[in-house]
Amino acid sequence: MSLQVSLRSENLKLKRTLSLYLCVFGSAFGPFMSFLEYIDLSPASPRGLPWIVHFMKGREPLCIALLPLYVILICALLLHIEYRDKTWKQVLSSPQKLIDIFLAKFITLQFMILAFLLGYNLFLTITAFSTEMMHPGLYEGKIDFYKILTTNAQTYIQVLGVSAIQFWLSLRFKNFIAPLAIGIGLWFLAPMMLFGFKWTIIEYYPYAYTMLSIMPEHKANLISYQWYSIMTTVLFLSLAFVEFRIRKVVTQ
């Protein structure tokens, strides 16, 4: 019951932030940019493609940049609420267990990530109908809902480790800019490791998992990336709670 109260409190705090607007507009950006490609589509383009091609192609901007950057930004926004309003003392002195406060914030973060993925697929569906009206016959056949669902589940698991790292950073630093800058720097390092330095340790780098998932040469390791992401989540979430319990965050 205490966790439910903490979750309700976190949801109320969201109404005072830009988090919901960021979720909606961020999830609409990728499908909209993909839709613009269909405006100048050549008449000689292939026809009769499976509908799954539309949804898989729409995942590319999501996995390369939009989802990791959204997670980095939303973590900083959610955890900065208490610092911005200077309410950590009030929260920590309330009749709530530390574990409930901690888990409520992390669970709320996961709800926002899932909402982003749901919104992204919803906007991809809207662009699918729009594409059909503009170019009848471009896609046809049944939609493979199972593949869409499993692919999104895999994508969520692959970004789970990043969310735990950013959750720890955002909880640790009072300054809003610090976790944001560190997160963007770590994300920017992923394509450099992959395309510039060609380091094999990219296989163990959480910020690269969503990017690797859309590359054919790395698809055989998708299950491994998910397990690495889960282990990263357990490690950094445990570290975050230990620091949260010992330091009880910076209240001033």
PyMOL commands that set and color helices and strands:
alter all, ss='L'
color gray80, all
select helices_A, chain A and resi 2-14+19-39+51-85+88-93+98-134+145-172+177-196+200-204+206-212+216-247
alter helices_A, ss='H'
color red, helices_A
select strands_A, chain A and resi 49-50+139-140
alter strands_A, ss='S'
color yellow, strands_A
deselect
rebuild
show_as cartoon
